[in-house]
Every structure is written in C-alpha cells, then in structure tokens.
C-alpha cells in the first residue's frame, strides 16, 4: 500500500526562504528509497510538504534528525493517509487532539 505523509509547518515558523529547499534536500538524503518527496504547497497560513511511502511511521522517524537539525521538529505536524484517502492519522506531535485536513 502507498501512503501520503504530510509535514505541515506554520508559514511564520519558516524564517528563511532557504529553509524549505534545505529541508527537502536533507529529507531526500535521510529517506533514500523509503519515501519519495512529492512537492509542497504554500497556503495562506501553512506550508505542507508531501511525500509518498509504504511505511509512513518509519519515514517520519527517519525524518526527525533532519527536522531537529533545522530546528523544525517542534514546529511540525506530521500526518498520513492512504494515497487518495480522506482520513489522516497524526503521528506528530504525540497527543495531537485536533482533526488534520488539507485545505
């Protein structure tokens, strides 16, 4: 099965225009064949980074060092769904109590 893993950041938490390209490079290196980056979308308040993977929990776990290095781990919400599905499961932060949707 293929899943879509989404990393969401508040636009205000991305302090430099170089941050997203640096993050995408770091994630591609950390994830290798485990996940394929599938672009990002910038909305009015959020930036969503998309990736496709067969194992979203492992993909996020391997993403954490890159997020920490760029001081983004405490600023990200990570959720996944079956590719083309509607319902997301949030994997980070732990205890996240709100519904995760794409706008």
Biopython code that builds the backbone (N, CA, C, O; Angstrom):
import numpy as np
from Bio.PDB.StructureBuilder import StructureBuilder

atoms = [
    (1, "UNK", "N", (0.837, -1.189, 0.000)),
    (1, "UNK", "CA", (0.000, 0.000, 0.000)),
    (1, "UNK", "C", (0.873, 1.242, 0.000)),
    (1, "UNK", "O", (1.970, 1.248, 0.560)),
    (2, "UNK", "N", (0.384, 2.271, -0.622)),
    (2, "UNK", "CA", (1.103, 3.538, -0.692)),
    (2, "UNK", "C", (0.372, 4.564, 0.180)),
    (2, "UNK", "O", (-0.855, 4.663, 0.146)),
    (3, "UNK", "N", (1.136, 5.310, 0.948)),
    (3, "UNK", "CA", (0.591, 6.339, 1.826)),
    (3, "UNK", "C", (1.161, 7.696, 1.448)),
    (3, "UNK", "O", (2.261, 7.805, 0.904)),
    (4, "UNK", "N", (0.378, 8.731, 1.753)),
    (4, "UNK", "CA", (0.849, 10.106, 1.624)),
    (4, "UNK", "C", (1.148, 10.597, 3.035)),
    (4, "UNK", "O", (0.268, 10.615, 3.895)),
    (5, "UNK", "N", (2.388, 10.992, 3.264)),
    (5, "UNK", "CA", (2.808, 11.575, 4.532)),
    (5, "UNK", "C", (2.936, 13.076, 4.316)),
    (5, "UNK", "O", (3.576, 13.524, 3.365)),
    (6, "UNK", "N", (2.323, 13.848, 5.205)),
    (6, "UNK", "CA", (2.332, 15.307, 5.088)),
    (6, "UNK", "C", (3.021, 15.898, 6.312)),
    (6, "UNK", "O", (2.679, 15.575, 7.449)),
    (7, "UNK", "N", (3.991, 16.762, 6.063)),
    (7, "UNK", "CA", (4.625, 17.541, 7.122)),
    (7, "UNK", "C", (4.113, 18.965, 6.988)),
    (7, "UNK", "O", (4.319, 19.609, 5.959)),
    (8, "UNK", "N", (3.447, 19.459, 8.025)),
    (8, "UNK", "CA", (2.850, 20.806, 7.984)),
    (8, "UNK", "C", (3.584, 21.745, 8.932)),
    (8, "UNK", "O", (3.852, 21.424, 10.090)),
    (9, "UNK", "N", (3.894, 22.916, 8.393)),
    (9, "UNK", "CA", (4.560, 23.969, 9.157)),
    (9, "UNK", "C", (3.739, 25.244, 9.043)),
    (9, "UNK", "O", (3.171, 25.521, 7.986)),
    (10, "UNK", "N", (3.670, 26.012, 10.102)),
    (10, "UNK", "CA", (3.109, 27.360, 10.013)),
    (10, "UNK", "C", (4.093, 28.197, 9.201)),
    (10, "UNK", "O", (5.304, 28.111, 9.403)),
    (11, "UNK", "N", (3.572, 29.000, 8.289)),
    (11, "UNK", "CA", (4.444, 29.843, 7.464)),
    (11, "UNK", "C", (5.360, 30.705, 8.327)),
    (11, "UNK", "O", (6.528, 30.908, 7.995)),
    (12, "UNK", "N", (4.826, 31.207, 9.428)),
    (12, "UNK", "CA", (5.604, 32.093, 10.297)),
    (12, "UNK", "C", (6.801, 31.381, 10.925)),
    (12, "UNK", "O", (7.756, 32.037, 11.341)),
    (13, "UNK", "N", (6.764, 30.046, 11.000)),
    (13, "UNK", "CA", (7.876, 29.315, 11.617)),
    (13, "UNK", "C", (9.030, 29.072, 10.648)),
    (13, "UNK", "O", (10.111, 28.657, 11.067)),
    (14, "UNK", "N", (8.816, 29.322, 9.370)),
    (14, "UNK", "CA", (9.867, 29.168, 8.359)),
    (14, "UNK", "C", (10.502, 30.542, 8.173)),
    (14, "UNK", "O", (9.963, 31.404, 7.479)),
    (15, "UNK", "N", (11.657, 30.728, 8.804)),
    (15, "UNK", "CA", (12.239, 32.062, 8.895)),
    (15, "UNK", "C", (13.018, 32.499, 7.669)),
    (15, "UNK", "O", (13.217, 33.697, 7.467)),
    (16, "UNK", "N", (13.462, 31.564, 6.848)),
    (16, "UNK", "CA", (14.284, 31.907, 5.692)),
    (16, "UNK", "C", (13.730, 31.227, 4.448)),
    (16, "UNK", "O", (13.233, 30.104, 4.526)),
    (17, "UNK", "N", (13.811, 31.898, 3.300)),
    (17, "UNK", "CA", (13.356, 31.249, 2.067)),
    (17, "UNK", "C", (14.209, 30.038, 1.689)),
    (17, "UNK", "O", (13.799, 29.228, 0.858)),
    (18, "UNK", "N", (15.386, 29.910, 2.290)),
    (18, "UNK", "CA", (16.265, 28.769, 2.014)),
    (18, "UNK", "C", (15.911, 27.535, 2.839)),
    (18, "UNK", "O", (16.436, 26.450, 2.586)),
    (19, "UNK", "N", (15.025, 27.690, 3.823)),
    (19, "UNK", "CA", (14.726, 26.588, 4.735)),
    (19, "UNK", "C", (14.057, 25.416, 4.034)),
    (19, "UNK", "O", (14.479, 24.277, 4.230)),
    (20, "UNK", "N", (13.036, 25.651, 3.228)),
    (20, "UNK", "CA", (12.328, 24.538, 2.585)),
    (20, "UNK", "C", (13.228, 23.774, 1.616)),
    (20, "UNK", "O", (13.240, 22.544, 1.663)),
    (21, "UNK", "N", (13.985, 24.441, 0.738)),
    (21, "UNK", "CA", (14.894, 23.672, -0.120)),
    (21, "UNK", "C", (15.926, 22.873, 0.687)),
    (21, "UNK", "O", (16.252, 21.741, 0.329)),
    (22, "UNK", "N", (16.436, 23.460, 1.773)),
    (22, "UNK", "CA", (17.398, 22.741, 2.616)),
    (22, "UNK", "C", (16.737, 21.531, 3.267)),
    (22, "UNK", "O", (17.344, 20.463, 3.358)),
    (23, "UNK", "N", (15.503, 21.693, 3.716)),
    (23, "UNK", "CA", (14.780, 20.580, 4.325)),
    (23, "UNK", "C", (14.519, 19.481, 3.304)),
    (23, "UNK", "O", (14.705, 18.301, 3.604)),
    (24, "UNK", "N", (14.094, 19.850, 2.115)),
    (24, "UNK", "CA", (13.824, 18.846, 1.082)),
    (24, "UNK", "C", (15.088, 18.054, 0.737)),
    (24, "UNK", "O", (15.021, 16.840, 0.548)),
    (25, "UNK", "N", (16.231, 18.724, 0.654)),
    (25, "UNK", "CA", (17.495, 18.025, 0.386)),
    (25, "UNK", "C", (17.841, 17.071, 1.530)),
    (25, "UNK", "O", (18.222, 15.924, 1.297)),
    (26, "UNK", "N", (17.705, 17.554, 2.766)),
    (26, "UNK", "CA", (18.030, 16.728, 3.932)),
    (26, "UNK", "C", (17.101, 15.519, 4.032)),
    (26, "UNK", "O", (17.543, 14.422, 4.375)),
    (27, "UNK", "N", (15.821, 15.715, 3.736)),
    (27, "UNK", "CA", (14.871, 14.601, 3.788)),
    (27, "UNK", "C", (15.161, 13.576, 2.698)),
    (27, "UNK", "O", (15.124, 12.372, 2.951)),
    (28, "UNK", "N", (15.448, 14.045, 1.498)),
    (28, "UNK", "CA", (15.757, 13.119, 0.399)),
    (28, "UNK", "C", (16.963, 12.257, 0.761)),
    (28, "UNK", "O", (16.981, 11.058, 0.483)),
    (29, "UNK", "N", (17.961, 12.868, 1.376)),
    (29, "UNK", "CA", (19.156, 12.121, 1.779)),
    (29, "UNK", "C", (18.837, 11.139, 2.906)),
    (29, "UNK", "O", (19.291, 9.995, 2.875)),
    (30, "UNK", "N", (18.064, 11.574, 3.897)),
    (30, "UNK", "CA", (17.755, 10.725, 5.050)),
    (30, "UNK", "C", (16.836, 9.564, 4.693)),
    (30, "UNK", "O", (16.955, 8.477, 5.257)),
    (31, "UNK", "N", (15.926, 9.791, 3.764)),
    (31, "UNK", "CA", (14.909, 8.788, 3.458)),
    (31, "UNK", "C", (15.311, 7.819, 2.359)),
    (31, "UNK", "O", (14.846, 6.680, 2.344)),
    (32, "UNK", "N", (16.158, 8.245, 1.447)),
    (32, "UNK", "CA", (16.578, 7.364, 0.360)),
    (32, "UNK", "C", (15.385, 6.780, -0.378)),
    (32, "UNK", "O", (14.500, 7.510, -0.822)),
    (33, "UNK", "N", (15.367, 5.449, -0.506)),
    (33, "UNK", "CA", (14.302, 4.750, -1.234)),
    (33, "UNK", "C", (13.032, 4.564, -0.407)),
    (33, "UNK", "O", (12.009, 4.138, -0.942)),
    (34, "UNK", "N", (13.081, 4.877, 0.886)),
    (34, "UNK", "CA", (11.929, 4.669, 1.756)),
    (34, "UNK", "C", (10.746, 5.554, 1.388)),
    (34, "UNK", "O", (9.595, 5.146, 1.543)),
    (35, "UNK", "N", (11.019, 6.762, 0.900)),
    (35, "UNK", "CA", (9.946, 7.700, 0.569)),
    (35, "UNK", "C", (10.370, 8.558, -0.611)),
    (35, "UNK", "O", (11.556, 8.789, -0.848)),
    (36, "UNK", "N", (9.370, 9.019, -1.339)),
    (36, "UNK", "CA", (9.616, 9.916, -2.475)),
    (36, "UNK", "C", (8.965, 11.253, -2.166)),
    (36, "UNK", "O", (7.761, 11.323, -1.920)),
    (37, "UNK", "N", (9.766, 12.317, -2.179)),
    (37, "UNK", "CA", (9.208, 13.653, -1.979)),
    (37, "UNK", "C", (8.291, 13.975, -3.144)),
    (37, "UNK", "O", (8.609, 13.693, -4.299)),
    (38, "UNK", "N", (7.146, 14.571, -2.827)),
    (38, "UNK", "CA", (6.121, 14.821, -3.834)),
    (38, "UNK", "C", (5.719, 16.290, -3.863)),
    (38, "UNK", "O", (4.576, 16.618, -4.180)),
    (39, "UNK", "N", (6.666, 17.181, -3.531)),
    (39, "UNK", "CA", (6.417, 18.617, -3.622)),
    (39, "UNK", "C", (5.872, 19.203, -2.339)),
    (39, "UNK", "O", (5.745, 18.524, -1.320)),
    (40, "UNK", "N", (5.553, 20.482, -2.419)),
    (40, "UNK", "CA", (4.955, 21.162, -1.273)),
    (40, "UNK", "C", (3.959, 22.202, -1.763)),
    (40, "UNK", "O", (3.977, 22.613, -2.923)),
    (41, "UNK", "N", (3.091, 22.616, -0.849)),
    (41, "UNK", "CA", (2.041, 23.580, -1.155)),
    (41, "UNK", "C", (2.088, 24.671, -0.097)),
    (41, "UNK", "O", (2.112, 24.382, 1.099)),
    (42, "UNK", "N", (2.101, 25.914, -0.534)),
    (42, "UNK", "CA", (2.110, 27.041, 0.384)),
    (42, "UNK", "C", (0.741, 27.691, 0.377)),
    (42, "UNK", "O", (0.289, 28.205, -0.646)),
    (43, "UNK", "N", (0.083, 27.663, 1.530)),
    (43, "UNK", "CA", (-1.224, 28.283, 1.679)),
    (43, "UNK", "C", (-1.101, 29.610, 2.397)),
    (43, "UNK", "O", (0.001, 30.131, 2.568)),
    (44, "UNK", "N", (-2.225, 30.154, 2.816)),
    (44, "UNK", "CA", (-2.233, 31.443, 3.499)),
    (44, "UNK", "C", (-1.514, 31.376, 4.845)),
    (44, "UNK", "O", (-0.818, 32.319, 5.221)),
    (45, "UNK", "N", (-1.680, 30.255, 5.580)),
    (45, "UNK", "CA", (-1.072, 30.135, 6.906)),
    (45, "UNK", "C", (-0.039, 29.030, 7.023)),
    (45, "UNK", "O", (0.855, 29.097, 7.866)),
    (46, "UNK", "N", (-0.157, 28.010, 6.178)),
    (46, "UNK", "CA", (0.665, 26.816, 6.341)),
    (46, "UNK", "C", (1.459, 26.475, 5.089)),
    (46, "UNK", "O", (1.136, 26.906, 3.982)),
    (47, "UNK", "N", (2.507, 25.686, 5.300)),
    (47, "UNK", "CA", (3.250, 25.054, 4.211)),
    (47, "UNK", "C", (3.156, 23.552, 4.448)),
    (47, "UNK", "O", (3.542, 23.064, 5.511)),
    (48, "UNK", "N", (2.650, 22.825, 3.471)),
    (48, "UNK", "CA", (2.539, 21.371, 3.548)),
    (48, "UNK", "C", (3.564, 20.748, 2.611)),
    (48, "UNK", "O", (3.611, 21.072, 1.424)),
    (49, "UNK", "N", (4.380, 19.854, 3.151)),
    (49, "UNK", "CA", (5.364, 19.121, 2.363)),
    (49, "UNK", "C", (4.854, 17.684, 2.233)),
    (49, "UNK", "O", (4.528, 17.044, 3.234)),
    (50, "UNK", "N", (4.788, 17.184, 1.006)),
    (50, "UNK", "CA", (4.192, 15.881, 0.735)),
    (50, "UNK", "C", (5.256, 14.854, 0.371)),
    (50, "UNK", "O", (6.232, 15.163, -0.312)),
    (51, "UNK", "N", (5.047, 13.629, 0.839)),
    (51, "UNK", "CA", (5.880, 12.512, 0.399)),
    (51, "UNK", "C", (5.029, 11.256, 0.302)),
    (51, "UNK", "O", (4.005, 11.126, 0.974)),
    (52, "UNK", "N", (5.467, 10.341, -0.540)),
    (52, "UNK", "CA", (4.791, 9.060, -0.729)),
    (52, "UNK", "C", (5.690, 7.963, -0.184)),
    (52, "UNK", "O", (6.897, 7.955, -0.426)),
    (53, "UNK", "N", (5.087, 7.030, 0.560)),
    (53, "UNK", "CA", (5.854, 5.970, 1.201)),
    (53, "UNK", "C", (4.959, 4.776, 1.513)),
    (53, "UNK", "O", (3.747, 4.922, 1.672)),
    (54, "UNK", "N", (5.555, 3.617, 1.597)),
    (54, "UNK", "CA", (4.824, 2.421, 2.023)),
    (54, "UNK", "C", (4.812, 2.304, 3.546)),
    (54, "UNK", "O", (4.035, 1.524, 4.097)),
    (55, "UNK", "N", (5.663, 3.071, 4.234)),
    (55, "UNK", "CA", (5.792, 2.972, 5.691)),
    (55, "UNK", "C", (5.897, 4.374, 6.303)),
    (55, "UNK", "O", (7.001, 4.848, 6.571)),
    (56, "UNK", "N", (4.752, 5.041, 6.527)),
    (56, "UNK", "CA", (4.797, 6.430, 6.998)),
    (56, "UNK", "C", (5.413, 6.609, 8.386)),
    (56, "UNK", "O", (6.072, 7.619, 8.632)),
    (57, "UNK", "N", (5.216, 5.664, 9.288)),
    (57, "UNK", "CA", (5.786, 5.806, 10.634)),
    (57, "UNK", "C", (7.314, 5.779, 10.583)),
    (57, "UNK", "O", (7.973, 6.595, 11.226)),
    (58, "UNK", "N", (7.868, 4.850, 9.826)),
    (58, "UNK", "CA", (9.325, 4.776, 9.691)),
    (58, "UNK", "C", (9.859, 5.989, 8.935)),
    (58, "UNK", "O", (10.913, 6.522, 9.282)),
    (59, "UNK", "N", (9.142, 6.424, 7.909)),
    (59, "UNK", "CA", (9.576, 7.604, 7.153)),
    (59, "UNK", "C", (9.636, 8.828, 8.062)),
    (59, "UNK", "O", (10.588, 9.606, 7.989)),
    (60, "UNK", "N", (8.634, 9.005, 8.915)),
    (60, "UNK", "CA", (8.688, 10.153, 9.814)),
    (60, "UNK", "C", (9.824, 9.993, 10.822)),
    (60, "UNK", "O", (10.543, 10.952, 11.101)),
    (61, "UNK", "N", (9.987, 8.802, 11.362)),
    (61, "UNK", "CA", (11.066, 8.571, 12.329)),
    (61, "UNK", "C", (12.429, 8.908, 11.713)),
    (61, "UNK", "O", (13.277, 9.507, 12.375)),
    (62, "UNK", "N", (12.637, 8.530, 10.467)),
    (62, "UNK", "CA", (13.910, 8.849, 9.795)),
    (62, "UNK", "C", (14.015, 10.328, 9.429)),
    (62, "UNK", "O", (15.116, 10.829, 9.199)),
    (63, "UNK", "N", (12.889, 11.028, 9.372)),
    (63, "UNK", "CA", (12.875, 12.468, 9.070)),
    (63, "UNK", "C", (13.243, 13.312, 10.280)),
    (63, "UNK", "O", (13.715, 14.439, 10.129)),
    (64, "UNK", "N", (13.033, 12.783, 11.471)),
    (64, "UNK", "CA", (13.211, 13.575, 12.685)),
    (64, "UNK", "C", (14.597, 14.198, 12.836)),
    (64, "UNK", "O", (14.672, 15.365, 13.221)),
    (65, "UNK", "N", (15.701, 13.496, 12.557)),
    (65, "UNK", "CA", (17.009, 14.160, 12.692)),
    (65, "UNK", "C", (17.165, 15.379, 11.769)),
    (65, "UNK", "O", (17.747, 16.386, 12.171)),
    (66, "UNK", "N", (16.653, 15.292, 10.546)),
    (66, "UNK", "CA", (16.731, 16.438, 9.628)),
    (66, "UNK", "C", (15.890, 17.595, 10.154)),
    (66, "UNK", "O", (16.299, 18.753, 10.067)),
    (67, "UNK", "N", (14.718, 17.284, 10.697)),
    (67, "UNK", "CA", (13.859, 18.327, 11.267)),
    (67, "UNK", "C", (14.518, 18.958, 12.490)),
    (67, "UNK", "O", (14.455, 20.175, 12.669)),
    (68, "UNK", "N", (15.147, 18.145, 13.326)),
    (68, "UNK", "CA", (15.852, 18.669, 14.505)),
    (68, "UNK", "C", (17.017, 19.561, 14.098)),
    (68, "UNK", "O", (17.214, 20.633, 14.671)),
    (69, "UNK", "N", (17.782, 19.124, 13.116)),
    (69, "UNK", "CA", (18.950, 19.893, 12.672)),
    (69, "UNK", "C", (18.557, 21.288, 12.189)),
    (69, "UNK", "O", (19.303, 22.248, 12.382)),
    (70, "UNK", "N", (17.388, 21.398, 11.565)),
    (70, "UNK", "CA", (16.915, 22.692, 11.070)),
    (70, "UNK", "C", (15.991, 23.389, 12.074)),
    (70, "UNK", "O", (15.326, 24.366, 11.732)),
    (71, "UNK", "N", (15.951, 22.887, 13.309)),
    (71, "UNK", "CA", (15.134, 23.452, 14.394)),
    (71, "UNK", "C", (13.655, 23.515, 14.016)),
    (71, "UNK", "O", (12.972, 24.495, 14.317)),
    (72, "UNK", "N", (13.165, 22.464, 13.354)),
    (72, "UNK", "CA", (11.770, 22.434, 12.913)),
    (72, "UNK", "C", (10.941, 21.338, 13.577)),
    (72, "UNK", "O", (9.727, 21.292, 13.375)),
    (73, "UNK", "N", (11.551, 20.466, 14.354)),
    (73, "UNK", "CA", (10.802, 19.343, 14.911)),
    (73, "UNK", "C", (9.672, 19.811, 15.823)),
    (73, "UNK", "O", (8.587, 19.229, 15.817)),
    (74, "UNK", "N", (9.920, 20.858, 16.605)),
    (74, "UNK", "CA", (8.872, 21.351, 17.499)),
    (74, "UNK", "C", (7.879, 22.270, 16.782)),
    (74, "UNK", "O", (6.981, 22.825, 17.415)),
    (75, "UNK", "N", (8.038, 22.432, 15.467)),
    (75, "UNK", "CA", (7.159, 23.315, 14.688)),
    (75, "UNK", "C", (6.381, 22.562, 13.615)),
    (75, "UNK", "O", (5.726, 23.186, 12.781)),
    (76, "UNK", "N", (6.443, 21.233, 13.622)),
    (76, "UNK", "CA", (5.828, 20.446, 12.556)),
    (76, "UNK", "C", (4.678, 19.604, 13.108)),
    (76, "UNK", "O", (4.708, 19.141, 14.248)),
    (77, "UNK", "N", (3.672, 19.425, 12.265)),
    (77, "UNK", "CA", (2.639, 18.418, 12.487)),
    (77, "UNK", "C", (2.777, 17.430, 11.343)),
    (77, "UNK", "O", (2.814, 17.825, 10.178)),
    (78, "UNK", "N", (2.853, 16.143, 11.673)),
    (78, "UNK", "CA", (3.011, 15.101, 10.657)),
    (78, "UNK", "C", (1.801, 14.178, 10.697)),
    (78, "UNK", "O", (1.391, 13.713, 11.761)),
    (79, "UNK", "N", (1.237, 13.920, 9.521)),
    (79, "UNK", "CA", (0.068, 13.044, 9.419)),
    (79, "UNK", "C", (0.137, 12.279, 8.108)),
    (79, "UNK", "O", (0.759, 12.726, 7.144)),
    (80, "UNK", "N", (-0.512, 11.116, 8.083)),
    (80, "UNK", "CA", (-0.521, 10.323, 6.853)),
    (80, "UNK", "C", (-1.925, 9.791, 6.576)),
    (80, "UNK", "O", (-2.783, 9.742, 7.457)),
    (81, "UNK", "N", (-2.125, 9.394, 5.320)),
    (81, "UNK", "CA", (-3.365, 8.752, 4.886)),
    (81, "UNK", "C", (-3.028, 7.821, 3.729)),
    (81, "UNK", "O", (-1.974, 7.945, 3.104)),
    (82, "UNK", "N", (-3.927, 6.895, 3.453)),
    (82, "UNK", "CA", (-3.781, 6.107, 2.241)),
    (82, "UNK", "C", (-3.778, 7.063, 1.065)),
    (82, "UNK", "O", (-4.536, 8.032, 1.053)),
    (83, "UNK", "N", (-2.942, 6.807, 0.085)),
    (83, "UNK", "CA", (-2.901, 7.688, -1.083)),
    (83, "UNK", "C", (-4.298, 7.768, -1.685)),
    (83, "UNK", "O", (-4.895, 6.741, -2.010)),
    (84, "UNK", "N", (-4.818, 8.971, -1.833)),
    (84, "UNK", "CA", (-6.159, 9.190, -2.356)),
    (84, "UNK", "C", (-7.243, 9.089, -1.303)),
    (84, "UNK", "O", (-8.412, 9.328, -1.603)),
    (85, "UNK", "N", (-6.880, 8.739, -0.068)),
    (85, "UNK", "CA", (-7.854, 8.617, 1.012)),
    (85, "UNK", "C", (-8.223, 9.970, 1.591)),
    (85, "UNK", "O", (-7.657, 10.997, 1.219)),
    (86, "UNK", "N", (-9.182, 9.954, 2.506)),
    (86, "UNK", "CA", (-9.667, 11.197, 3.083)),
    (86, "UNK", "C", (-9.227, 11.392, 4.532)),
    (86, "UNK", "O", (-9.020, 12.527, 4.961)),
    (87, "UNK", "N", (-9.084, 10.327, 5.280)),
    (87, "UNK", "CA", (-8.845, 10.435, 6.719)),
    (87, "UNK", "C", (-7.356, 10.328, 7.054)),
    (87, "UNK", "O", (-6.675, 9.383, 6.654)),
    (88, "UNK", "N", (-6.875, 11.322, 7.796)),
    (88, "UNK", "CA", (-5.472, 11.365, 8.210)),
    (88, "UNK", "C", (-5.295, 10.804, 9.619)),
    (88, "UNK", "O", (-6.182, 10.919, 10.464)),
    (89, "UNK", "N", (-4.146, 10.202, 9.851)),
    (89, "UNK", "CA", (-3.709, 9.779, 11.177)),
    (89, "UNK", "C", (-2.489, 10.624, 11.531)),
    (89, "UNK", "O", (-1.499, 10.627, 10.800)),
    (90, "UNK", "N", (-2.561, 11.334, 12.641)),
    (90, "UNK", "CA", (-1.455, 12.203, 13.059)),
    (90, "UNK", "C", (-0.430, 11.370, 13.831)),
    (90, "UNK", "O", (-0.782, 10.643, 14.760)),
    (91, "UNK", "N", (0.840, 11.485, 13.437)),
    (91, "UNK", "CA", (1.922, 10.777, 14.127)),
    (91, "UNK", "C", (2.797, 11.718, 14.962)),
    (91, "UNK", "O", (3.562, 11.264, 15.813)),
    (92, "UNK", "N", (2.685, 13.014, 14.720)),
    (92, "UNK", "CA", (3.465, 14.010, 15.472)),
    (92, "UNK", "C", (2.768, 15.338, 15.425)),
    (92, "UNK", "O", (2.286, 15.737, 14.365)),
    (93, "UNK", "N", (2.696, 16.038, 16.531)),
    (93, "UNK", "CA", (3.232, 15.715, 17.841)),
    (93, "UNK", "C", (2.381, 14.651, 18.544)),
    (93, "UNK", "O", (1.204, 14.469, 18.232)),
    (94, "UNK", "N", (2.995, 13.969, 19.479)),
    (94, "UNK", "CA", (2.275, 12.964, 20.247)),
    (94, "UNK", "C", (1.141, 13.638, 21.008)),
    (94, "UNK", "O", (1.324, 14.727, 21.552)),
    (95, "UNK", "N", (-0.011, 13.015, 21.054)),
    (95, "UNK", "CA", (-1.148, 13.569, 21.774)),
    (95, "UNK", "C", (-1.890, 14.668, 21.035)),
    (95, "UNK", "O", (-2.721, 15.353, 21.632)),
    (96, "UNK", "N", (-1.613, 14.854, 19.752)),
    (96, "UNK", "CA", (-2.297, 15.883, 18.952)),
    (96, "UNK", "C", (-3.794, 15.586, 18.972)),
    (96, "UNK", "O", (-4.204, 14.477, 18.629)),
    (97, "UNK", "N", (-4.606, 16.548, 19.364)),
    (97, "UNK", "CA", (-6.025, 16.293, 19.565)),
    (97, "UNK", "C", (-6.965, 16.860, 18.524)),
    (97, "UNK", "O", (-8.178, 16.681, 18.631)),
    (98, "UNK", "N", (-6.440, 17.536, 17.528)),
    (98, "UNK", "CA", (-7.318, 18.143, 16.526)),
    (98, "UNK", "C", (-7.379, 17.297, 15.262)),
    (98, "UNK", "O", (-6.530, 16.436, 15.029)),
    (99, "UNK", "N", (-8.390, 17.555, 14.460)),
    (99, "UNK", "CA", (-8.530, 16.863, 13.181)),
    (99, "UNK", "C", (-7.552, 17.483, 12.181)),
    (99, "UNK", "O", (-7.422, 18.705, 12.110)),
    (100, "UNK", "N", (-6.874, 16.648, 11.419)),
    (100, "UNK", "CA", (-5.918, 17.106, 10.412)),
    (100, "UNK", "C", (-6.585, 16.993, 9.048)),
    (100, "UNK", "O", (-7.033, 15.914, 8.660)),
    (101, "UNK", "N", (-6.653, 18.098, 8.327)),
    (101, "UNK", "CA", (-7.216, 18.103, 6.973)),
    (101, "UNK", "C", (-6.349, 18.973, 6.076)),
    (101, "UNK", "O", (-5.617, 19.841, 6.550)),
    (102, "UNK", "N", (-6.442, 18.731, 4.786)),
    (102, "UNK", "CA", (-5.805, 19.613, 3.811)),
    (102, "UNK", "C", (-6.827, 20.645, 3.381)),
    (102, "UNK", "O", (-8.002, 20.328, 3.195)),
    (103, "UNK", "N", (-6.374, 21.886, 3.223)),
    (103, "UNK", "CA", (-7.321, 22.915, 2.782)),
    (103, "UNK", "C", (-7.248, 23.148, 1.310)),
    (103, "UNK", "O", (-7.981, 23.983, 0.780)),
]
sb = StructureBuilder()
sb.init_structure("model")
sb.init_model(0)
sb.init_chain("A")
sb.init_seg("    ")
for serial, (resi, resn, name, xyz) in enumerate(atoms, 1):
    if name == "N":
        sb.init_residue(resn, " ", resi, " ")
    sb.init_atom(name, np.array(xyz, "f"), 0.0, 1.0, " ", f" {name:<3s}", serial, name[0])
structure = sb.get_structure()
